[in-house]
Amino acid sequence: LKFDGKPGLLIDFHGQGHEKNTTEIGYLIKKAQLNSGKLASSELGIKSLVSRKKAKLNDFIFGKESLGALFESAGYRAVPSPRQPSPGTDLYYRGGYTTQVHGSRDGGVVDAIQLEIPGEIRIDGGAGLRTQFSTSLASILERYFSTNYEKLLFY
């Protein structure tokens, strides 16, 4: 890969078996901070995006144009999202090594988000649901990227 200095987005895909059929979106924000709504001092894997867009942090985490909102509008439950801005008592992965080290938490213009895809989609739903979800996920990520980074060009 060659870095061109433009803002970018790294998505770290994982799977989880928390049995809630919900994709967990890890921006590095701790569960307790999401639950309290006090996000100002949070670690953040999309720090560059929030700074560049000069918008409210809440808009990117669980607002109507957030990644969680895009999952929900495609028919897949997500946390954080407008429907569920915090995990409450549910288990929740906030993002790990890749998001911490390669995202914009400590500077730079490449953001990182960890997606924890539920077992109900990855395993229980079979090949048909995996294919349907994969197609939807590609559209969700294309829309998120085109909105927040730059328009994708397909040749």
C-alpha positions in Angstrom: 0.0 0.0 0.0 1.1 3.5 -0.7 -0.1 6.3 1.6 -1.2 9.4 -0.3 -1.8 11.6 2.7 -5.6 11.6 2.2 -8.0 10.7 5.0 -8.7 6.9 5.0 -10.7 4.3 6.8 -9.6 0.9 8.1 -12.3 -1.6 9.0 -11.3 -4.5 11.3 -13.7 -7.4 11.0 -14.3 -9.8 13.8 -17.0 -12.1 15.0 -18.7 -12.4 18.3 -21.2 -14.8 19.9 -23.0 -12.6 22.4 -26.3 -14.0 21.2 -28.0 -10.6 20.7 -27.9 -10.7 16.9 -26.4 -7.2 16.9 -23.3 -6.0 15.2 -21.1 -4.2 17.7 -19.3 -1.1 16.3 -16.1 -0.4 18.1 -14.8 3.2 18.0 -12.6 2.6 21.1 -15.2 4.2 23.4 -15.6 2.2 26.6 -18.9 0.6 27.4 -19.2 2.7 30.6 -18.7 5.9 28.6 -21.4 4.9 26.0 -23.8 4.0 28.8 -23.2 7.3 30.6 -23.3 9.4 27.5 -20.1 11.2 28.6 -18.1 10.7 25.5 -15.9 13.9 25.5 -12.8 12.3 27.0 -13.2 9.0 25.1 -10.4 7.3 23.2 -11.6 7.5 19.6 -10.6 5.5 16.5 -12.3 8.1 14.3 -10.7 11.2 15.9 -9.6 12.5 12.5 -13.1 12.2 10.9 -14.8 14.0 13.8 -12.2 16.8 13.7 -12.2 17.1 9.9 -16.0 17.3 9.7 -16.4 19.6 12.6 -19.5 17.9 13.8 -20.8 16.7 17.1 -19.2 13.4 18.3 -22.7 12.0 19.0 -23.6 12.4 15.3 -20.9 10.0 14.3 -21.4 7.5 17.1 -25.2 7.1 17.2 -26.7 9.9 15.0 -28.9 9.4 12.0 -25.9 9.3 9.6 -23.8 7.1 11.8 -22.5 3.7 10.8 -25.0 2.2 13.3 -27.8 4.0 11.6 -26.7 2.6 8.2 -26.8 -0.9 9.6 -30.2 -0.4 11.1 -31.6 1.1 7.9 -30.4 -2.0 6.1 -32.3 -4.2 8.5 -29.4 -5.2 10.8 -29.3 -4.4 14.5 -26.2 -2.4 15.6 -24.8 -0.8 18.7 -24.2 2.1 19.0 -27.0 3.3 16.8 -30.0 5.6 17.0 -32.1 2.7 18.2 -29.5 1.6 20.8 -27.0 4.3 21.6 -25.3 2.2 24.3 -24.9 -1.5 25.1 -26.5 -1.2 28.6 -25.8 -4.5 30.4 -25.0 -6.4 27.2 -21.4 -7.5 26.4 -19.7 -5.1 24.0 -16.3 -5.0 22.2 -15.0 -1.4 21.9 -12.2 -2.2 19.5 -8.8 -3.7 20.0 -5.2 -3.6 18.9 -5.7 -2.8 15.2 -8.2 0.0 16.0 -6.0 1.4 18.7 -2.7 1.3 16.8 -3.8 2.0 13.2 -6.7 4.4 13.8 -6.4 8.1 14.4 -6.7 7.9 18.2 -3.1 9.3 18.5 -3.0 11.4 15.4 -2.9 10.8 11.6 -5.7 10.9 9.1 -6.6 7.2 8.8 -9.5 6.2 11.0 -10.2 2.7 12.3 -13.4 1.0 13.3 -13.8 -2.6 14.6 -16.9 -4.5 13.5 -18.0 -7.5 15.6 -20.4 -9.5 13.4 -22.9 -11.7 15.4 -22.9 -15.4 15.2 -26.5 -15.4 14.2 -25.4 -13.9 10.9 -22.0 -15.6 10.5 -23.0 -19.2 11.5 -26.7 -19.7 12.4 -28.2 -18.1 9.3 -26.3 -20.3 6.8 -24.8 -19.4 3.5 -27.8 -17.5 2.2 -27.8 -15.0 5.1 -24.0 -14.6 5.0 -24.2 -13.8 1.3 -27.1 -11.3 1.8 -25.4 -9.7 4.8 -22.1 -9.4 2.9 -23.8 -7.6 0.0 -25.5 -5.3 2.4 -22.3 -4.7 4.4 -20.5 -3.7 1.2 -23.3 -1.1 0.4 -23.2 0.2 4.0 -19.5 0.7 4.0 -19.5 2.3 0.5 -22.1 4.8 1.7 -20.3 5.5 4.9 -17.0 6.0 3.1 -18.5 8.1 0.3 -20.2 10.3 2.8 -17.3 10.8 5.2 -14.1 10.4 3.1 -14.4 10.6 -0.7 -16.5 9.3 -3.5 -15.5 5.8 -4.6 -14.7 5.4 -8.2 -15.5 2.2 -9.9 -13.8 1.4 -13.2 
